Every structure is written in C-alpha cells, then in structure tokens.
Amino acid sequence: MARLGPNVISIADLRVRAKRRLPRMVFDYIDGGAGDEKTMRENSRVFDDFPLRPHSAVVVPEVEIGTTVLGRRWELPFGLAPVGSSRMFWPHGEEAAARAAGEAGTLYGLSTLSGTRLEEVKSATTGPAWYQLYLAGGRDVALGAVARAKAAGYDALIVTIDTPVAGNRERDPHNGTAELLSRDPFKMLPYAWQVAARPGWILDFYRDGGLMSFPNVVLPTGPMGYGDIGQQLGASAVAWSDLGWITEAWGGPIVVKGVHTDDDARKAVDLGASAVVVSNHGGRQLDGVAATLRVLPEVLDAVGDQVEVLLDSGIRRGSDIVKALALGARAVLVGRAYAYGLAAAGHEGVRRAIDILRSEVVLTMKLLGCASIHELGPEYLGLPEWWVRSRAENRG
Ligand SMILES: Cc1cc2nc3c(=O)[nH]c(=O)nc-3n(C[C@H](O)[C@H](O)[C@H](O)COP(=O)(O)O)c2cc1C
C-alpha cells in the first residue's frame, strides 16, 4: 500500500511526514545537530553563496548523471551516507534503504551502528555497498566486523575520523533519550508521552523486535546494547595510527570520511586512502566548524589529483548536488535527505527521496543547459570572493 501521495514532492515534505510518524526523540535524533546547530544550518545555507549561471538557449534532451566512484558505476551522482540506528526509523530500516539504493543503481553506506546484520544488508542491494567502521568495542571487535564485511562482499571500507566521542546533541537530553533507552520504567515515565503519542510507530517498532542491540559490534558478552554506545565509542576512538592495521585487515579501498582540512586530507592519502569525504557529519559533531563546501577548495587543491574527493552535509536539493559537482566533488553523499524518507515510509520513502533528488538534478542540468555532469564546472556558478581567494591562495 502506497503511503506517500503525489503531493510529497520535496525533501522538506518527507521531513514533515517523518516528524508526524516518529516519537520526538527519534525525529530529533535524525533532525538535530550539535550545540547551537550553527554548522548544521550553515552546511545548507552556504549553497546560496553560489547562484546558478545557466547557459541559455542550449537544448538538452538527455542528461548524463551517472558516474564512477572507486571504479564502480553509480547511476546517480549521489549515494546514501551511513546513518546509524536506521532500524529505529523503520522495521529493518537498513535493508529497506539498501534495497532502494540498489534499485537506483547507487551506493548504500552501512553504519557500524546498524540494527541489522551487515550480511543481510549486503544481500538486500545489487548496487555498490560500503561498510563504515567505528572501533566501538576495540580492535578485536572491529577486526571481526572487517572480516565479515569482506566476506559479505562490501566494495570499500569507510573509516569515519570525526567521532572520537559523540557530539553534544542537546535535543537528546531535552527529550530524555537516555532515560527512554534505559528500560527503567521510573526513568522512562516523564518522557513516555512522546512514544505514547505515536502508536503506529510503537506497533512497527515492537513487531520488529523492540529495543535492539548492534549485531555488527559483537563484544565478548554479545552484541553491543544501545546504552553502551557512548562509552564504547569514547573508549576506542580512531587515530591515524589505526589506519595501518585497518588497511592490512581490509585489503581493499579505504574511504576516509570526516575530513575538515587540507592537512588531514594529505594524511589520509599518505596512509593509503583511495577516497576522502569532506564531511562534518551533517553538523552533528563539532559545532562551529566550517560548512563542508567552504573546505572543499583546500581539500581539492591538496589531494584532488591523487584521490577521489566526495562531499556531504547539508544537501537537501538536487541543485545542491549540481553545485557541489560543479565545484569539483566527484560525487556526494546524502544523510538526512533519505533518512526522512525512510522514517516517513520505509523503502517507498527512500525511493521517493532518491526520485526527488534525481529529478531535481536532471531539471537543474536541463535548465543550466548542461548535458552531462562531467561537463559541469565553476563557470555554471557565480563564485563568491572567498572561494576565488581560497583557490588562488592554495595554488600559490
Ligand atoms: C541520524 C544520523 C546518524 C548518523 N550516523 C552515522 C554513523 O553511524 N556513521 C557515520 O560515519 N556517519 C553518520 N552520520 C553522518 C552521515 O553519514 C553524513 O555524514 C551526514 O548525514 C551528512 O549530512 P546531511 O544529513 O546533512 O546530509 C549520521 C547522520 C545522521 C543524520
């Protein structure tokens, strides 16, 4: 049964639908950022600094929007970023999203903090799949997951470097997230109204097994539970020195995600990364860092001719994707844009999110008078002074 009518036509519409279906603490987990959420807002706003400059009266009947990333074809210039706890948004959420990505011929990135076994998620998609690694539980636990991801056939390993501890997401304590996850009825009671207000979600959640553990983080005592995330992440932050044993154990392409500076991009490349993702985790980690589009020029100038440079954070429109590509990103990842769809309507919602972004990319390209994403360049944009200066300074 279709859940989304034809009037759901933008990512903003999917966000409204997600908000209606989810308890507040789950919606805010997706929607919120760290601290004052300045970085989160700026990630999206910064796209406004680049007005589009169409080449008019150019007829473009067909648009090429496919590309290759790490040698594998993506039918779209965007893939799905790793988003933890997706199974809280929708039953078997990771599989639903992976299936939609595969049907569209694009990437699904699976988070370590998945509620579904990595093998099942890989089987759900025919498209490219990357496994994202946190070292929660320590080296031996991570090695177990890496071996499983390799055996399951993931194409690349994402090492996320911007999460030595979880960011200060103030919506969580306001909503009593820790209390609601505690399973202690006395602690839960003051916040239980949020969940009681969403009976449809409760039904889905409990039919899917209720409060879950993380089956890809297998501690000596069994799969890591929800309450242990903070402590386990904090106890095993990724350091550059870990890249060596991770690369050796994995034996395939490594994607370093969470690059904020040219120096870190160079380090990642020196240590053997095949691609980097300029990402600030969608403004969920260190509030006050620059929007990713601001950092893109220095990273491109540092490593753009050696590895593939991707970007995420703040993308809500197809025109944002076109702008990032015109400025030199190989491809982009989207997080919340599809997570809202997943929370609103599962597989159908992710498919709708992908369809919306795809049609917006195609329309933007046609209106720009550009027939292929491979022909995009900065000449299709008005460039703010900071961008021009940054590229000039980097190039000496
Ligand atoms: C709810 C949520 C959970 C996330 N979980 C992870 C994660 O487990 N690992 C990771 O590397 N990034 C995680 N991210 C960050 C995304 O991979 C991506 O960098 C970010 O969502 C991009 O910003 P956007 O949401 O504005 O598109 C998460 C993002 C969201 C919204």
The ligand as a Gaussian input file, in Angstrom:
#p B3LYP/6-31G(d) Opt

LIG

0 1
 C       20.746000      10.130000      12.151000
 C       22.155000      10.133000      11.642000
 C       23.023000       9.120000      12.014000
 C       24.325000       9.092000      11.518000
 N       25.147000       8.048000      11.838000
 C       26.380000       7.975000      11.291000
 C       27.225000       6.853000      11.542000
 O       26.839000       5.927000      12.243000
 N       28.458000       6.860000      10.983000
 C       28.907000       7.878000      10.177000
 O       30.042000       7.840000       9.679000
 N       28.119000       8.946000       9.916000
 C       26.886000       9.015000      10.441000
 N       26.082000      10.087000      10.164000
 C       26.574000      11.151000       9.274000
 C       26.225000      10.874000       7.817000
 O       26.963000       9.776000       7.332000
 C       26.520000      12.099000       6.933000
 O       27.857000      12.497000       7.105000
 C       25.596000      13.272000       7.256000
 O       24.282000      12.824000       7.490000
 C       25.591000      14.252000       6.099000
 O       24.818000      15.368000       6.393000
 P       23.269000      15.527000       5.966000
 O       22.487000      14.700000       6.927000
 O       23.023000      16.984000       6.127000
 O       23.139000      15.012000       4.558000
 C       24.779000      10.131000      10.641000
 C       23.887000      11.141000      10.269000
 C       22.587000      11.140000      10.744000
 C       21.649000      12.224000      10.284000

